[in-house]
Every structure is written in structure tokens, then in C-alpha cells.
Amino acid sequence: MRIPLTAFLLLLVCSLSAQQPIPTTEAYLRYADSAQQLYRAKDYKASARLYDQAFKANGATGRPDDHYNAACTFALAGDREKAIYHLGLAALLRYSGADHLQKDTDLQSLHTDSRWPNIVAQVKKNKQEAEAKQDKALVAQLNTIYEEDQALRRTIDTLYRKYGWESKEVQALLPSMAQKDSLNLVQVKTLLDTRGWLGADVVGGKGSQTLFLVIQHADSATQAKYLPLLRQAVKEGKAQPSQLALMEDRTRMDRGEKQLYGSQVIQDPVTKKPKFHPIEDEPNVNKRRATMGLGPIETYARNFGIEYSGPAKGSN
């Protein structure tokens, strides 16, 4: 059975953010993506410049997590004013990661700033408001499923990168993963059939992500059944457009069609290396990805170790 490699690496592209999606331009996503790469390379000043360009390309605003990341970059680059500015914007845009905020060593230099306590207070308030209407029992149930879903996949991903997909180390873990997926699916299908696709306001950011992950890891018939429900959830702000992009691509691939967003990665049967399942209208794939909140496909390719120079002009 052909299992797309993306079944194991979804954490590379899916955010756990509970905030409502903010419209983004293709240029914004490209700049923000490059800024994050420079941050990881510890070139903080260059990263900060690209974050400036990203927000400028998007009407001086962006996603809460990007403003938070920009604050970290500016703080590490020694620009306290811009760090506070972006952190304040993240708080106003309802960033709610209060626990992470207070532990983040990137922001250590801001702790003595007189504005720091107010920002922390706002983020804590955001967290409290986000959790006020949540179904705590469902949050706990889905968070447990999430950890079960991802723990084994992280191990498989590590072994795949070290030994290859067909290695005995990887193959030995697949039956356990399939069994766990089956058990998780029973719980999630029951929830979806009785209560519909619940948003982060009810089950939290991780819980909302769990609903998607479990269905995305299910058989093609199950994915096709719940795809309309996910489409409606995205329209209602209960699910992320990026999740829909992955599900649309997966179902198209299962039907033998080309994918739209370039999210599905498979193993080349000859070279045994990862490659993209064929992409419809490939020259415009990044434009479509941007409409779904996905970064440039070139970066996505690097995450999977795919040698990809960019969409070929005129290809289809």
C-alpha cells in the first residue's frame, strides 16, 4: 500500500494556533518563511529585516505567531523597541501562549522593560478567555489522542530519515501505528458524527488539530466522507485553510488526480527518495498555497529533503 510520507510529517506544516486565520499575501508568506530560516541560522539582524518586509507586504500586519516570532528575533538582534512592538501586536491579535511567553529565553532581555508586565497580563487574559468556553473533558480526550497519534510518527520519521522507508526499523513500527490509528479513529468519528467539526473555541487549538490529523491518517473512504464537513468548518472559522489544503490534496491523490497545493509527498519507487505527487498547474502552486496560508513550496520541499528548484514554467 502506498502511504504518503506526509502521513508522518504533518507537524512540519500544520499550526496548533487557536487564533482565527488572518489573510496573508504570497509575498508575506515568502518573507516570513525566509525570516524564520534566518532565525534558525541565528542571523537575527537579517531575520529581523525580512520580518519587516513581510509585514510591509501584508498591510503592516500578520499572523499572531509571526508577530511573536518577530519579537523574538528583534529581541535577539538587540532592538528592544521593535521587539516590544511586535509582542504587543501579538497580544492584541489574541496570542494566548502565556506559559511559553514567560519561559521563552529569546525574550529574556524584555523582562526589565516597564511594558513587559502589561503584555504578559494581556496574553494571560487571552488564554483565560480562549479556555473559558472549552469543553475540558473533550480537550483532555483529544489532547491524549494527539499525543498518541504523533509520538509514534515522530519515531518513524527519525528512523525513516536515518534508515529509509523500507528499512526493518520503520516497517516494524507500522502495525502498531495502524492499530493506534484505528482506535483513535473510532473516537473521533463518534465525536464528528454527534457534534460536528468542533473549533478551537470548544476543544482548543491542539484538539481542533487532532480532529484533522486523525481523519487525514484514515482510509480514503473516511477522508472523502468528512471532507465536506471540513470545508464547512473552514468557512465557519472552526478549522484552518491549511488543513483543508492537505485533505483536498490527499483525496485527489487517492483518486489518481493531480494535487492542487503540493502538500503530498511520496517515495519514488526507483530512487527511493521523496518526491511530490504530480501537481496541477504547477507554475501557480505558490499562489494557491498562499490562499490557504501555506508557505512557499520550495521551503516545504527542503523539509522533506526534496531537491526542488521551483515550479517549472509552463508545466502541468
N, C-alpha and C positions, 0 to 999 in steps of 0.2 A: 504494500500500500504506500502511495506517495504521500508523505506528510511534509507540508511546507516547513522550512526551517523557522519561519516566523512564528510557528506554534510554540517555540521555546524562547523567543527573544522579544516578546511584546513589550517588556518593560523598557526597551530602548526607545519606544515611540509613543507610549501612552502615558499621559499625565494623570496623577491622582488628584489634581486640583479640583476643589469643590466649587470654584467660582464659575459664574456664567461666562461663556466664551466671549471674547472681545474681538471684533472684526480686525483682521490683520491683512496687510498687503504682502505680495510676494517679496518685495524688497526688504520689508521689515523682517520677515522670517529669515531671509538670507543673511542679513546683517546680524541679527540676534544669534543665529546659529554660529556664525564665524566668531562673534564675540565670546560665546561660551567656549569654543575651541581654544581661543587665545587665553581665556581664564584658566582652562585646564593645563595649558602650557606655562602658566604663571607669568605671562606677559600682560600684566594688569593694565598698564597705560594704553597699550594698543587695544586691549579688550574694551576699555572704557570709551575710547574714541568710536569704536564700532557700535557700542550701545547708543551713543549719542546719535549716530547716523540712523540706527534702527528706529528710534522713537521719532526722529525728524521725518522719516519716510512714512510714518503712520499717524501723522497729525499730532505729534507731541505726546502720544500716549501709547500704552501697550498692555500686555497681559500682566496681572499682578506678580506672577512668579518671575517674569523678566525684569520688572522693576526691582524686585527683591534681589535678583542675581546681579543687576547693575549696581545696586547699593553695595553689595559685597565687593565687586570689582573696584568701584571708586574708593571704597574704604582702604582696600589693599594697595591702591595706587597713591594713597595719601591725600585724596581730595575729599575731606570730611563734608563740605557743604553739599556737594552733589550726592554723596552717599546718603546723607540725611534726607535730601530732597526726594530721591528715588524710594527710600524706605518709607517716607511719609506718604508718597503716592501709592505704594503697595498697600499700606494700611487703609487708605481711603478707598481703594478698589476692593476692599474686603479680604485682603490676605489674612488667613487665620492660623498660620503655623506658629502659634505662641511659644510652644515648647522648643521648637527648633530655633526660633529667633533668639531666645535667651541663652542658648547653648552654642550658637554659631561663633566660632573663634574668628571668622572673617570680619565680624563686626565689633571685635573687642575694642578697637580704638574709638568707637562711638559711645561707649558706656559712660564716659565722663561728660558728654555733651548734655546741656540742660534740656534739650528736646527729646532725649532718649526715653525718659520715663513716660512721656505722653504717647510716644509711638508704641511702646510696649503695652500701655493701657488700652490703646485703640485695638491692637491686634488681639489682646485677650478678650476684649468686648466682641470682636468679630467672631472669635472662637465660641464664645458663650452663646451668641445669637445663632450661629450655624448649628450648634448642637441642641438648641432649645426644643425644636420640634422633631428631633430624630427619634426613631423607634430604637431604643437602646438594645432591646433583645435582638432585633434584626441586624443592627450594626455589629454586635458581637458575633452573631452567626455567620454573617458574610465576611467579616474580617478573618475568622478562623478558616473559612473556605479559601479565601485569598492566599493566606499563608501556605495552606496545603497545596494549592494549585501552583504556586510559584517556587516553593522550596525545592522540589524535585527537578523542576525545569532549570533552575539555576545550576544545579549539579550537572544535569545533562548538557547544558550549554558549555560549562567548563570542560567536560570530558570531550564534547564534540570538537571544540577548538584545539584540544591537545591531541586527540587520537583519531578524529574523523567520525563521520556519521555511522559507518558500517562497523566500527570497532566493537569488540565484545563488551567493552566497558559501557558504551552507550546502549547497545542492544539489550544488555542485561537489565536495564532500568525501565525499558519501555512497557513491559507488562504491568509493573507497579503503577506507572503513570496512568495507563489506560484504566486500571481498576479504580484509582482515586478519582479520575475524571468522571467515571460513570456514577460514582456515589455522589459527587458534588453536583452533577447534572440533575439528579433526582430532586435535590433540594431546591435548586434554582428554578427548574421547570415548575415545580409546585408553587413557588413564590410568584413567578411571572403569570401563571395561569389564574391565580386567585387575586392578585393585587396589581397586575400590570407591571410595566417597567418603572421602577421607583427611582427618583432622583436623589442627589446628594443631600437635599434638604430632609429626606426621610432616613436614608441609610448611610449617609456620609460619603465623602469622596472615594474612599477605598471600597466601600460597599457597592457604590454605583459602578466602579471599575470591575468589581468581581462579577456582577451580572454579565457584563460584556465578555470578560475573559472565559468564563465557563461555557457560554454559548459559542464563542469563537473556537473553542477547543473541541466542540461537539461534532457529530457527523453532519454531512451536508444537508440531509433532510431536516434536521433540527435547526440548522442555521437558516435555511430557507423559510421555515415556519415562523421564526421570530424576527426575521429581517424587517417586515413591515412594522412590527412593534417598535423596533429600534429607530426606524425612520421617523415615526411619530414622536418618539421620545426626544429625538434631536430637535424637531420642530418646537416642542414644548419646553426645551431647555433642560430636560431631565438626563440627557446623555451628550457626550462630546461628539462633534462632527468627525474628529479623527477616528473615533471608534467605528462610526458608520462607514468611513472610507475603507477601513480594513475589512469590515464584514462584506461590503459590496464587492471588493476585490476577491475575497475568498470564495464567495458564492459564484462569481463569474468564472473563476479559475476551475471550480468544481464542475461547471457546465461546459468546460472546454473552450471558454471565451477568453479574450484578452482582458487584462485588468486595466482599471482606469487610473489608479493613483500610485502604482509601483510599490505597493506595500508587501507583496507576496514574493518571498524568496524560496527557491527550491535548489536542489542539488543537481548539477549537471551529471547525467548518467555516464558520460565518457571521462570527463576530467575529475569528477568527484568534488568539484569546487562549487560554492554557492553562486547562483545567478538569479536574475529576475525572471519570473514568469513573464511571457510576452506582454507588452504594454500597448494599449490602444493610443493612437495619435501621440506617440512618444515625445515629439518636439514640444508639446504643450503640457506635458505631465506636471511640471512645476507650477504652472498656473492653476491647474486643478487641485494640486496638493495645497496650495496657499488658501484656496477657498474652504478647505477642510481643516485649516490650522496646522498643516504638516510642513515641516521644513524642507529644504531642497533635497532632491533625490540623491545628489552626489554625496551628501553627508550620510544619508541613510545607507548608501552603498558601502561607505567606509566602515560603518558599524558592523557589517557582515563580512568584511574582508573582500568585497567585490571590487575588482578593477573596473572602474566605470568613468569614462572621460566626459560623460554628459550625453543627453539625448541627441541622436543623430538627426540632422535636419532632413526633413522630407521622409523620415521613416514612418512606418505604420504597422 
